[in-house]
């Protein structure tokens, strides 16, 4: 399952994290089209990739990224 976390631009501009299996990739946000559906345009190549030992640990890290980036905690 692929999960994506894009923090609010005021807290962490220009980053979006995508989990695919045991990998988490960080991409640069190039632009955001606001409308009925928000469309986020990302760079083609990731800034960095993190390989986690299991899908469960990747899921936990993406949740930490989500809650940490959105709440500032």
mmCIF file of the N, C-alpha and C atoms, coordinates in Angstrom:
data_MODEL
# 
_entry.id   MODEL 
# 
loop_
_atom_site.group_PDB 
_atom_site.id 
_atom_site.type_symbol 
_atom_site.label_atom_id 
_atom_site.label_alt_id 
_atom_site.label_comp_id 
_atom_site.label_asym_id 
_atom_site.label_entity_id 
_atom_site.label_seq_id 
_atom_site.pdbx_PDB_ins_code 
_atom_site.Cartn_x 
_atom_site.Cartn_y 
_atom_site.Cartn_z 
_atom_site.occupancy 
_atom_site.B_iso_or_equiv 
_atom_site.pdbx_formal_charge 
_atom_site.auth_seq_id 
_atom_site.auth_comp_id 
_atom_site.auth_asym_id 
_atom_site.auth_atom_id 
_atom_site.pdbx_PDB_model_num 
ATOM 1   N N  . UNK A 1 1  ? 0.839   -1.175 0.000   1.00 0.00 ? 1  UNK A N  1 
ATOM 2   C CA . UNK A 1 1  ? 0.000   0.000  0.000   1.00 0.00 ? 1  UNK A CA 1 
ATOM 3   C C  . UNK A 1 1  ? 0.891   1.248  0.000   1.00 0.00 ? 1  UNK A C  1 
ATOM 4   N N  . UNK A 1 2  ? 0.555   2.199  -0.840  1.00 0.00 ? 2  UNK A N  1 
ATOM 5   C CA . UNK A 1 2  ? 1.310   3.444  -0.924  1.00 0.00 ? 2  UNK A CA 1 
ATOM 6   C C  . UNK A 1 2  ? 0.613   4.497  -0.081  1.00 0.00 ? 2  UNK A C  1 
ATOM 7   N N  . UNK A 1 3  ? 1.392   5.177  0.766   1.00 0.00 ? 3  UNK A N  1 
ATOM 8   C CA . UNK A 1 3  ? 0.870   6.265  1.585   1.00 0.00 ? 3  UNK A CA 1 
ATOM 9   C C  . UNK A 1 3  ? 1.696   7.504  1.291   1.00 0.00 ? 3  UNK A C  1 
ATOM 10  N N  . UNK A 1 4  ? 1.051   8.655  1.283   1.00 0.00 ? 4  UNK A N  1 
ATOM 11  C CA . UNK A 1 4  ? 1.756   9.905  1.017   1.00 0.00 ? 4  UNK A CA 1 
ATOM 12  C C  . UNK A 1 4  ? 1.450   10.909 2.114   1.00 0.00 ? 4  UNK A C  1 
ATOM 13  N N  . UNK A 1 5  ? 2.489   11.615 2.571   1.00 0.00 ? 5  UNK A N  1 
ATOM 14  C CA . UNK A 1 5  ? 2.353   12.668 3.558   1.00 0.00 ? 5  UNK A CA 1 
ATOM 15  C C  . UNK A 1 5  ? 2.974   13.928 2.969   1.00 0.00 ? 5  UNK A C  1 
ATOM 16  N N  . UNK A 1 6  ? 2.171   14.978 2.857   1.00 0.00 ? 6  UNK A N  1 
ATOM 17  C CA . UNK A 1 6  ? 2.680   16.267 2.417   1.00 0.00 ? 6  UNK A CA 1 
ATOM 18  C C  . UNK A 1 6  ? 2.348   17.276 3.505   1.00 0.00 ? 6  UNK A C  1 
ATOM 19  N N  . UNK A 1 7  ? 3.347   17.717 4.255   1.00 0.00 ? 7  UNK A N  1 
ATOM 20  C CA . UNK A 1 7  ? 3.098   18.648 5.362   1.00 0.00 ? 7  UNK A CA 1 
ATOM 21  C C  . UNK A 1 7  ? 2.528   19.979 4.869   1.00 0.00 ? 7  UNK A C  1 
ATOM 22  N N  . UNK A 1 8  ? 1.881   20.685 5.779   1.00 0.00 ? 8  UNK A N  1 
ATOM 23  C CA . UNK A 1 8  ? 1.418   22.037 5.471   1.00 0.00 ? 8  UNK A CA 1 
ATOM 24  C C  . UNK A 1 8  ? 2.624   22.865 5.072   1.00 0.00 ? 8  UNK A C  1 
ATOM 25  N N  . UNK A 1 9  ? 2.501   23.644 4.036   1.00 0.00 ? 9  UNK A N  1 
ATOM 26  C CA . UNK A 1 9  ? 3.640   24.390 3.495   1.00 0.00 ? 9  UNK A CA 1 
ATOM 27  C C  . UNK A 1 9  ? 4.204   25.395 4.492   1.00 0.00 ? 9  UNK A C  1 
ATOM 28  N N  . UNK A 1 10 ? 3.393   25.885 5.420   1.00 0.00 ? 10 UNK A N  1 
ATOM 29  C CA . UNK A 1 10 ? 3.903   26.848 6.398   1.00 0.00 ? 10 UNK A CA 1 
ATOM 30  C C  . UNK A 1 10 ? 4.824   26.185 7.422   1.00 0.00 ? 10 UNK A C  1 
ATOM 31  N N  . UNK A 1 11 ? 4.685   24.876 7.622   1.00 0.00 ? 11 UNK A N  1 
ATOM 32  C CA . UNK A 1 11 ? 5.511   24.174 8.602   1.00 0.00 ? 11 UNK A CA 1 
ATOM 33  C C  . UNK A 1 11 ? 6.731   23.511 7.969   1.00 0.00 ? 11 UNK A C  1 
ATOM 34  N N  . UNK A 1 12 ? 6.556   22.892 6.836   1.00 0.00 ? 12 UNK A N  1 
ATOM 35  C CA . UNK A 1 12 ? 7.656   22.170 6.175   1.00 0.00 ? 12 UNK A CA 1 
ATOM 36  C C  . UNK A 1 12 ? 7.485   22.310 4.675   1.00 0.00 ? 12 UNK A C  1 
ATOM 37  N N  . UNK A 1 13 ? 7.804   23.474 4.136   1.00 0.00 ? 13 UNK A N  1 
ATOM 38  C CA . UNK A 1 13 ? 7.563   23.693 2.715   1.00 0.00 ? 13 UNK A CA 1 
ATOM 39  C C  . UNK A 1 13 ? 8.431   22.807 1.838   1.00 0.00 ? 13 UNK A C  1 
ATOM 40  N N  . UNK A 1 14 ? 7.870   22.480 0.708   1.00 0.00 ? 14 UNK A N  1 
ATOM 41  C CA . UNK A 1 14 ? 8.608   21.826 -0.358  1.00 0.00 ? 14 UNK A CA 1 
ATOM 42  C C  . UNK A 1 14 ? 9.006   20.379 -0.099  1.00 0.00 ? 14 UNK A C  1 
ATOM 43  N N  . UNK A 1 15 ? 8.304   19.674 0.790   1.00 0.00 ? 15 UNK A N  1 
ATOM 44  C CA . UNK A 1 15 ? 8.610   18.260 0.998   1.00 0.00 ? 15 UNK A CA 1 
ATOM 45  C C  . UNK A 1 15 ? 7.338   17.421 0.967   1.00 0.00 ? 15 UNK A C  1 
ATOM 46  N N  . UNK A 1 16 ? 7.471   16.225 0.403   1.00 0.00 ? 16 UNK A N  1 
ATOM 47  C CA . UNK A 1 16 ? 6.386   15.254 0.427   1.00 0.00 ? 16 UNK A CA 1 
ATOM 48  C C  . UNK A 1 16 ? 7.025   13.880 0.578   1.00 0.00 ? 16 UNK A C  1 
ATOM 49  N N  . UNK A 1 17 ? 6.461   13.064 1.459   1.00 0.00 ? 17 UNK A N  1 
ATOM 50  C CA . UNK A 1 17 ? 6.999   11.734 1.736   1.00 0.00 ? 17 UNK A CA 1 
ATOM 51  C C  . UNK A 1 17 ? 6.056   10.687 1.182   1.00 0.00 ? 17 UNK A C  1 
ATOM 52  N N  . UNK A 1 18 ? 6.600   9.702  0.491   1.00 0.00 ? 18 UNK A N  1 
ATOM 53  C CA . UNK A 1 18 ? 5.781   8.632  -0.062  1.00 0.00 ? 18 UNK A CA 1 
ATOM 54  C C  . UNK A 1 18 ? 6.337   7.297  0.412   1.00 0.00 ? 18 UNK A C  1 
ATOM 55  N N  . UNK A 1 19 ? 5.462   6.499  1.030   1.00 0.00 ? 19 UNK A N  1 
ATOM 56  C CA . UNK A 1 19 ? 5.837   5.152  1.463   1.00 0.00 ? 19 UNK A CA 1 
ATOM 57  C C  . UNK A 1 19 ? 5.303   4.159  0.454   1.00 0.00 ? 19 UNK A C  1 
ATOM 58  N N  . UNK A 1 20 ? 6.166   3.269  0.019   1.00 0.00 ? 20 UNK A N  1 
ATOM 59  C CA . UNK A 1 20 ? 5.771   2.171  -0.865  1.00 0.00 ? 20 UNK A CA 1 
ATOM 60  C C  . UNK A 1 20 ? 6.457   0.924  -0.327  1.00 0.00 ? 20 UNK A C  1 
ATOM 61  N N  . UNK A 1 21 ? 5.698   0.099  0.366   1.00 0.00 ? 21 UNK A N  1 
ATOM 62  C CA . UNK A 1 21 ? 6.282   -1.096 0.982   1.00 0.00 ? 21 UNK A CA 1 
ATOM 63  C C  . UNK A 1 21 ? 7.226   -0.706 2.101   1.00 0.00 ? 21 UNK A C  1 
ATOM 64  N N  . UNK A 1 22 ? 8.479   -1.113 1.995   1.00 0.00 ? 22 UNK A N  1 
ATOM 65  C CA . UNK A 1 22 ? 9.454   -0.828 3.049   1.00 0.00 ? 22 UNK A CA 1 
ATOM 66  C C  . UNK A 1 22 ? 10.268  0.432  2.773   1.00 0.00 ? 22 UNK A C  1 
ATOM 67  N N  . UNK A 1 23 ? 9.985   1.116  1.660   1.00 0.00 ? 23 UNK A N  1 
ATOM 68  C CA . UNK A 1 23 ? 10.738  2.325  1.306   1.00 0.00 ? 23 UNK A CA 1 
ATOM 69  C C  . UNK A 1 23 ? 9.922   3.586  1.550   1.00 0.00 ? 23 UNK A C  1 
ATOM 70  N N  . UNK A 1 24 ? 10.618  4.622  2.043   1.00 0.00 ? 24 UNK A N  1 
ATOM 71  C CA . UNK A 1 24 ? 10.029  5.944  2.156   1.00 0.00 ? 24 UNK A CA 1 
ATOM 72  C C  . UNK A 1 24 ? 10.921  6.879  1.353   1.00 0.00 ? 24 UNK A C  1 
ATOM 73  N N  . UNK A 1 25 ? 10.306  7.604  0.424   1.00 0.00 ? 25 UNK A N  1 
ATOM 74  C CA . UNK A 1 25 ? 11.054  8.547  -0.411  1.00 0.00 ? 25 UNK A CA 1 
ATOM 75  C C  . UNK A 1 25 ? 10.551  9.957  -0.135  1.00 0.00 ? 25 UNK A C  1 
ATOM 76  N N  . UNK A 1 26 ? 11.490  10.886 -0.096  1.00 0.00 ? 26 UNK A N  1 
ATOM 77  C CA . UNK A 1 26 ? 11.173  12.288 0.103   1.00 0.00 ? 26 UNK A CA 1 
ATOM 78  C C  . UNK A 1 26 ? 11.351  13.006 -1.230  1.00 0.00 ? 26 UNK A C  1 
ATOM 79  N N  . UNK A 1 27 ? 10.309  13.707 -1.667  1.00 0.00 ? 27 UNK A N  1 
ATOM 80  C CA . UNK A 1 27 ? 10.337  14.438 -2.930  1.00 0.00 ? 27 UNK A CA 1 
ATOM 81  C C  . UNK A 1 27 ? 10.188  15.933 -2.674  1.00 0.00 ? 27 UNK A C  1 
ATOM 82  N N  . UNK A 1 28 ? 10.735  16.729 -3.577  1.00 0.00 ? 28 UNK A N  1 
ATOM 83  C CA . UNK A 1 28 ? 10.563  18.175 -3.519  1.00 0.00 ? 28 UNK A CA 1 
ATOM 84  C C  . UNK A 1 28 ? 9.214   18.523 -4.146  1.00 0.00 ? 28 UNK A C  1 
ATOM 85  N N  . UNK A 1 29 ? 8.443   19.364 -3.451  1.00 0.00 ? 29 UNK A N  1 
ATOM 86  C CA . UNK A 1 29 ? 7.175   19.852 -3.986  1.00 0.00 ? 29 UNK A CA 1 
ATOM 87  C C  . UNK A 1 29 ? 7.487   21.015 -4.908  1.00 0.00 ? 29 UNK A C  1 
ATOM 88  N N  . UNK A 1 30 ? 7.138   20.862 -6.180  1.00 0.00 ? 30 UNK A N  1 
ATOM 89  C CA . UNK A 1 30 ? 7.412   21.907 -7.167  1.00 0.00 ? 30 UNK A CA 1 
ATOM 90  C C  . UNK A 1 30 ? 6.317   22.967 -7.177  1.00 0.00 ? 30 UNK A C  1 
ATOM 91  N N  . UNK A 1 31 ? 5.066   22.533 -7.061  1.00 0.00 ? 31 UNK A N  1 
ATOM 92  C CA . UNK A 1 31 ? 3.946   23.475 -7.019  1.00 0.00 ? 31 UNK A CA 1 
ATOM 93  C C  . UNK A 1 31 ? 2.709   22.753 -6.506  1.00 0.00 ? 31 UNK A C  1 
ATOM 94  N N  . UNK A 1 32 ? 1.729   23.554 -6.094  1.00 0.00 ? 32 UNK A N  1 
ATOM 95  C CA . UNK A 1 32 ? 0.454   23.024 -5.604  1.00 0.00 ? 32 UNK A CA 1 
ATOM 96  C C  . UNK A 1 32 ? -0.665  23.781 -6.299  1.00 0.00 ? 32 UNK A C  1 
ATOM 97  N N  . UNK A 1 33 ? -1.561  23.034 -6.924  1.00 0.00 ? 33 UNK A N  1 
ATOM 98  C CA . UNK A 1 33 ? -2.744  23.618 -7.543  1.00 0.00 ? 33 UNK A CA 1 
ATOM 99  C C  . UNK A 1 33 ? -3.912  23.434 -6.584  1.00 0.00 ? 33 UNK A C  1 
ATOM 100 N N  . UNK A 1 34 ? -4.399  24.532 -6.037  1.00 0.00 ? 34 UNK A N  1 
ATOM 101 C CA . UNK A 1 34 ? -5.544  24.465 -5.130  1.00 0.00 ? 34 UNK A CA 1 
ATOM 102 C C  . UNK A 1 34 ? -6.823  24.579 -5.930  1.00 0.00 ? 34 UNK A C  1 
ATOM 103 N N  . UNK A 1 35 ? -7.764  23.777 -5.592  1.00 0.00 ? 35 UNK A N  1 
ATOM 104 C CA . UNK A 1 35 ? -9.053  23.774 -6.262  1.00 0.00 ? 35 UNK A CA 1 
ATOM 105 C C  . UNK A 1 35 ? -9.940  22.792 -5.542  1.00 0.00 ? 35 UNK A C  1 
ATOM 106 N N  . UNK A 1 36 ? -10.890 22.218 -6.255  1.00 0.00 ? 36 UNK A N  1 
ATOM 107 C CA . UNK A 1 36 ? -11.757 21.209 -5.646  1.00 0.00 ? 36 UNK A CA 1 
ATOM 108 C C  . UNK A 1 36 ? -10.901 20.053 -5.141  1.00 0.00 ? 36 UNK A C  1 
ATOM 109 N N  . UNK A 1 37 ? -9.992  19.595 -5.990  1.00 0.00 ? 37 UNK A N  1 
ATOM 110 C CA . UNK A 1 37 ? -9.014  18.578 -5.589  1.00 0.00 ? 37 UNK A CA 1 
ATOM 111 C C  . UNK A 1 37 ? -7.646  19.232 -5.618  1.00 0.00 ? 37 UNK A C  1 
ATOM 112 N N  . UNK A 1 38 ? -6.941  19.180 -4.503  1.00 0.00 ? 38 UNK A N  1 
ATOM 113 C CA . UNK A 1 38 ? -5.605  19.766 -4.463  1.00 0.00 ? 38 UNK A CA 1 
ATOM 114 C C  . UNK A 1 38 ? -4.638  18.841 -5.205  1.00 0.00 ? 38 UNK A C  1 
ATOM 115 N N  . UNK A 1 39 ? -3.924  19.383 -6.174  1.00 0.00 ? 39 UNK A N  1 
ATOM 116 C CA . UNK A 1 39 ? -2.963  18.607 -6.947  1.00 0.00 ? 39 UNK A CA 1 
ATOM 117 C C  . UNK A 1 39 ? -1.566  19.080 -6.578  1.00 0.00 ? 39 UNK A C  1 
ATOM 118 N N  . UNK A 1 40 ? -0.719  18.136 -6.166  1.00 0.00 ? 40 UNK A N  1 
ATOM 119 C CA . UNK A 1 40 ? 0.642   18.450 -5.759  1.00 0.00 ? 40 UNK A CA 1 
ATOM 120 C C  . UNK A 1 40 ? 1.593   17.924 -6.820  1.00 0.00 ? 40 UNK A C  1 
ATOM 121 N N  . UNK A 1 41 ? 2.419   18.803 -7.361  1.00 0.00 ? 41 UNK A N  1 
ATOM 122 C CA . UNK A 1 41 ? 3.392   18.422 -8.375  1.00 0.00 ? 41 UNK A CA 1 
ATOM 123 C C  . UNK A 1 41 ? 4.739   18.195 -7.694  1.00 0.00 ? 41 UNK A C  1 
ATOM 124 N N  . UNK A 1 42 ? 5.291   16.986 -7.868  1.00 0.00 ? 42 UNK A N  1 
ATOM 125 C CA . UNK A 1 42 ? 6.546   16.610 -7.223  1.00 0.00 ? 42 UNK A CA 1 
ATOM 126 C C  . UNK A 1 42 ? 7.674   16.484 -8.239  1.00 0.00 ? 42 UNK A C  1 
ATOM 127 N N  . UNK A 1 43 ? 8.904   16.575 -7.730  1.00 0.00 ? 43 UNK A N  1 
ATOM 128 C CA . UNK A 1 43 ? 10.072  16.342 -8.580  1.00 0.00 ? 43 UNK A CA 1 
ATOM 129 C C  . UNK A 1 43 ? 10.075  14.898 -9.056  1.00 0.00 ? 43 UNK A C  1 
ATOM 130 N N  . UNK A 1 44 ? 10.743  14.647 -10.167 1.00 0.00 ? 44 UNK A N  1 
ATOM 131 C CA . UNK A 1 44 ? 10.813  13.285 -10.701 1.00 0.00 ? 44 UNK A CA 1 
ATOM 132 C C  . UNK A 1 44 ? 11.687  12.383 -9.836  1.00 0.00 ? 44 UNK A C  1 
ATOM 133 N N  . UNK A 1 45 ? 12.775  12.939 -9.325  1.00 0.00 ? 45 UNK A N  1 
ATOM 134 C CA . UNK A 1 45 ? 13.720  12.151 -8.530  1.00 0.00 ? 45 UNK A CA 1 
ATOM 135 C C  . UNK A 1 45 ? 13.590  12.505 -7.055  1.00 0.00 ? 45 UNK A C  1 
ATOM 136 N N  . UNK A 1 46 ? 13.671  11.506 -6.175  1.00 0.00 ? 46 UNK A N  1 
ATOM 137 C CA . UNK A 1 46 ? 13.576  11.785 -4.744  1.00 0.00 ? 46 UNK A CA 1 
ATOM 138 C C  . UNK A 1 46 ? 14.819  12.516 -4.227  1.00 0.00 ? 46 UNK A C  1 
ATOM 139 N N  . UNK A 1 47 ? 14.610  13.310 -3.174  1.00 0.00 ? 47 UNK A N  1 
ATOM 140 C CA . UNK A 1 47 ? 15.711  13.968 -2.481  1.00 0.00 ? 47 UNK A CA 1 
ATOM 141 C C  . UNK A 1 47 ? 16.517  12.915 -1.728  1.00 0.00 ? 47 UNK A C  1 
ATOM 142 N N  . UNK A 1 48 ? 15.794  12.008 -1.050  1.00 0.00 ? 48 UNK A N  1 
ATOM 143 C CA . UNK A 1 48 ? 16.440  10.885 -0.378  1.00 0.00 ? 48 UNK A CA 1 
ATOM 144 C C  . UNK A 1 48 ? 15.464  9.726  -0.253  1.00 0.00 ? 48 UNK A C  1 
ATOM 145 N N  . UNK A 1 49 ? 16.009  8.545  0.006   1.00 0.00 ? 49 UNK A N  1 
ATOM 146 C CA . UNK A 1 49 ? 15.223  7.324  0.191   1.00 0.00 ? 49 UNK A CA 1 
ATOM 147 C C  . UNK A 1 49 ? 15.663  6.660  1.487   1.00 0.00 ? 49 UNK A C  1 
ATOM 148 N N  . UNK A 1 50 ? 14.694  6.214  2.252   1.00 0.00 ? 50 UNK A N  1 
ATOM 149 C CA . UNK A 1 50 ? 14.964  5.461  3.481   1.00 0.00 ? 50 UNK A CA 1 
ATOM 150 C C  . UNK A 1 50 ? 14.421  4.061  3.280   1.00 0.00 ? 50 UNK A C  1 
ATOM 151 N N  . UNK A 1 51 ? 15.245  3.069  3.470   1.00 0.00 ? 51 UNK A N  1 
ATOM 152 C CA . UNK A 1 51 ? 14.836  1.658  3.376   1.00 0.00 ? 51 UNK A CA 1 
ATOM 153 C C  . UNK A 1 51 ? 14.672  1.142  4.798   1.00 0.00 ? 51 UNK A C  1 
ATOM 154 N N  . UNK A 1 52 ? 13.453  0.782  5.150   1.00 0.00 ? 52 UNK A N  1 
ATOM 155 C CA . UNK A 1 52 ? 13.158  0.284  6.493   1.00 0.00 ? 52 UNK A CA 1 
ATOM 156 C C  . UNK A 1 52 ? 13.226  -1.248 6.498   1.00 0.00 ? 52 UNK A C  1 
ATOM 157 N N  . UNK A 1 53 ? 13.479  -1.848 7.667   1.00 0.00 ? 53 UNK A N  1 
ATOM 158 C CA . UNK A 1 53 ? 13.608  -3.305 7.727   1.00 0.00 ? 53 UNK A CA 1 
ATOM 159 C C  . UNK A 1 53 ? 12.300  -4.062 7.484   1.00 0.00 ? 53 UNK A C  1 
ATOM 160 N N  . UNK A 1 54 ? 11.163  -3.391 7.714   1.00 0.00 ? 54 UNK A N  1 
ATOM 161 C CA . UNK A 1 54 ? 9.875   -4.059 7.492   1.00 0.00 ? 54 UNK A CA 1 
ATOM 162 C C  . UNK A 1 54 ? 8.833   -3.031 7.078   1.00 0.00 ? 54 UNK A C  1 
ATOM 163 N N  . UNK A 1 55 ? 7.737   -3.517 6.518   1.00 0.00 ? 55 UNK A N  1 
ATOM 164 C CA . UNK A 1 55 ? 6.640   -2.633 6.125   1.00 0.00 ? 55 UNK A CA 1 
ATOM 165 C C  . UNK A 1 55 ? 6.005   -1.978 7.353   1.00 0.00 ? 55 UNK A C  1 
ATOM 166 N N  . UNK A 1 56 ? 5.955   -2.714 8.446   1.00 0.00 ? 56 UNK A N  1 
ATOM 167 C CA . UNK A 1 56 ? 5.404   -2.173 9.692   1.00 0.00 ? 56 UNK A CA 1 
ATOM 168 C C  . UNK A 1 56 ? 6.243   -1.008 10.205  1.00 0.00 ? 56 UNK A C  1 
ATOM 169 N N  . UNK A 1 57 ? 7.575   -1.134 10.176  1.00 0.00 ? 57 UNK A N  1 
ATOM 170 C CA . UNK A 1 57 ? 8.419   -0.033 10.637  1.00 0.00 ? 57 UNK A CA 1 
ATOM 171 C C  . UNK A 1 57 ? 8.322   1.164  9.693   1.00 0.00 ? 57 UNK A C  1 
ATOM 172 N N  . UNK A 1 58 ? 8.150   0.930  8.400   1.00 0.00 ? 58 UNK A N  1 
ATOM 173 C CA . UNK A 1 58 ? 7.958   2.026  7.446   1.00 0.00 ? 58 UNK A CA 1 
ATOM 174 C C  . UNK A 1 58 ? 6.634   2.730  7.728   1.00 0.00 ? 58 UNK A C  1 
ATOM 175 N N  . UNK A 1 59 ? 5.600   1.960  8.017   1.00 0.00 ? 59 UNK A N  1 
ATOM 176 C CA . UNK A 1 59 ? 4.294   2.538  8.339   1.00 0.00 ? 59 UNK A CA 1 
ATOM 177 C C  . UNK A 1 59 ? 4.388   3.413  9.591   1.00 0.00 ? 59 UNK A C  1 
ATOM 178 N N  . UNK A 1 60 ? 5.103   2.936  10.604  1.00 0.00 ? 60 UNK A N  1 
ATOM 179 C CA . UNK A 1 60 ? 5.261   3.710  11.836  1.00 0.00 ? 60 UNK A CA 1 
ATOM 180 C C  . UNK A 1 60 ? 6.020   5.007  11.580  1.00 0.00 ? 60 UNK A C  1 
ATOM 181 N N  . UNK A 1 61 ? 7.065   4.949  10.761  1.00 0.00 ? 61 UNK A N  1 
ATOM 182 C CA . UNK A 1 61 ? 7.834   6.154  10.459  1.00 0.00 ? 61 UNK A CA 1 
ATOM 183 C C  . UNK A 1 61 ? 6.996   7.156  9.665   1.00 0.00 ? 61 UNK A C  1 
ATOM 184 N N  . UNK A 1 62 ? 6.223   6.694  8.708   1.00 0.00 ? 62 UNK A N  1 
ATOM 185 C CA . UNK A 1 62 ? 5.397   7.623  7.919   1.00 0.00 ? 62 UNK A CA 1 
ATOM 186 C C  . UNK A 1 62 ? 4.329   8.251  8.822   1.00 0.00 ? 62 UNK A C  1 
ATOM 187 N N  . UNK A 1 63 ? 3.818   7.504  9.793   1.00 0.00 ? 63 UNK A N  1 
ATOM 188 C CA . UNK A 1 63 ? 2.874   8.081  10.760  1.00 0.00 ? 63 UNK A CA 1 
ATOM 189 C C  . UNK A 1 63 ? 3.567   9.129  11.620  1.00 0.00 ? 63 UNK A C  1 
ATOM 190 N N  . UNK A 1 64 ? 4.801   8.855  12.053  1.00 0.00 ? 64 UNK A N  1 
ATOM 191 C CA . UNK A 1 64 ? 5.560   9.839  12.830  1.00 0.00 ? 64 UNK A CA 1 
ATOM 192 C C  . UNK A 1 64 ? 5.812   11.102 12.008  1.00 0.00 ? 64 UNK A C  1 
ATOM 193 N N  . UNK A 1 65 ? 6.154   10.941 10.740  1.00 0.00 ? 65 UNK A N  1 
ATOM 194 C CA . UNK A 1 65 ? 6.358   12.084 9.858   1.00 0.00 ? 65 UNK A CA 1 
ATOM 195 C C  . UNK A 1 65 ? 5.063   12.882 9.742   1.00 0.00 ? 65 UNK A C  1 
ATOM 196 N N  . UNK A 1 66 ? 3.957   12.173 9.568   1.00 0.00 ? 66 UNK A N  1 
ATOM 197 C CA . UNK A 1 66 ? 2.649   12.824 9.437   1.00 0.00 ? 66 UNK A CA 1 
ATOM 198 C C  . UNK A 1 66 ? 2.316   13.638 10.684  1.00 0.00 ? 66 UNK A C  1 
ATOM 199 N N  . UNK A 1 67 ? 2.351   12.987 11.849  1.00 0.00 ? 67 UNK A N  1 
ATOM 200 C CA . UNK A 1 67 ? 1.953   13.679 13.077  1.00 0.00 ? 67 UNK A CA 1 
ATOM 201 C C  . UNK A 1 67 ? 2.967   14.738 13.486  1.00 0.00 ? 67 UNK A C  1 
ATOM 202 N N  . UNK A 1 68 ? 4.249   14.456 13.295  1.00 0.00 ? 68 UNK A N  1 
ATOM 203 C CA . UNK A 1 68 ? 5.278   15.435 13.646  1.00 0.00 ? 68 UNK A CA 1 
ATOM 204 C C  . UNK A 1 68 ? 5.229   16.665 12.763  1.00 0.00 ? 68 UNK A C  1 
ATOM 205 N N  . UNK A 1 69 ? 5.056   16.471 11.467  1.00 0.00 ? 69 UNK A N  1 
ATOM 206 C CA . UNK A 1 69 ? 5.041   17.606 10.546  1.00 0.00 ? 69 UNK A CA 1 
ATOM 207 C C  . UNK A 1 69 ? 3.763   18.437 10.696  1.00 0.00 ? 69 UNK A C  1 
ATOM 208 N N  . UNK A 1 70 ? 2.636   17.784 10.924  1.00 0.00 ? 70 UNK A N  1 
ATOM 209 C CA . UNK A 1 70 ? 1.389   18.533 11.010  1.00 0.00 ? 70 UNK A CA 1 
ATOM 210 C C  . UNK A 1 70 ? 1.204   19.203 12.355  1.00 0.00 ? 70 UNK A C  1 
ATOM 211 N N  . UNK A 1 71 ? 1.727   18.592 13.416  1.00 0.00 ? 71 UNK A N  1 
ATOM 212 C CA . UNK A 1 71 ? 1.497   19.142 14.745  1.00 0.00 ? 71 UNK A CA 1 
ATOM 213 C C  . UNK A 1 71 ? 2.696   19.898 15.285  1.00 0.00 ? 71 UNK A C  1 
ATOM 214 N N  . UNK A 1 72 ? 3.874   19.706 14.657  1.00 0.00 ? 72 UNK A N  1 
ATOM 215 C CA . UNK A 1 72 ? 5.083   20.361 15.161  1.00 0.00 ? 72 UNK A CA 1 
ATOM 216 C C  . UNK A 1 72 ? 5.628   19.675 16.401  1.00 0.00 ? 72 UNK A C  1 
ATOM 217 N N  . UNK A 1 73 ? 5.076   18.507 16.736  1.00 0.00 ? 73 UNK A N  1 
ATOM 218 C CA . UNK A 1 73 ? 5.509   17.785 17.935  1.00 0.00 ? 73 UNK A CA 1 
ATOM 219 C C  . UNK A 1 73 ? 6.779   16.998 17.685  1.00 0.00 ? 73 UNK A C  1 
# 
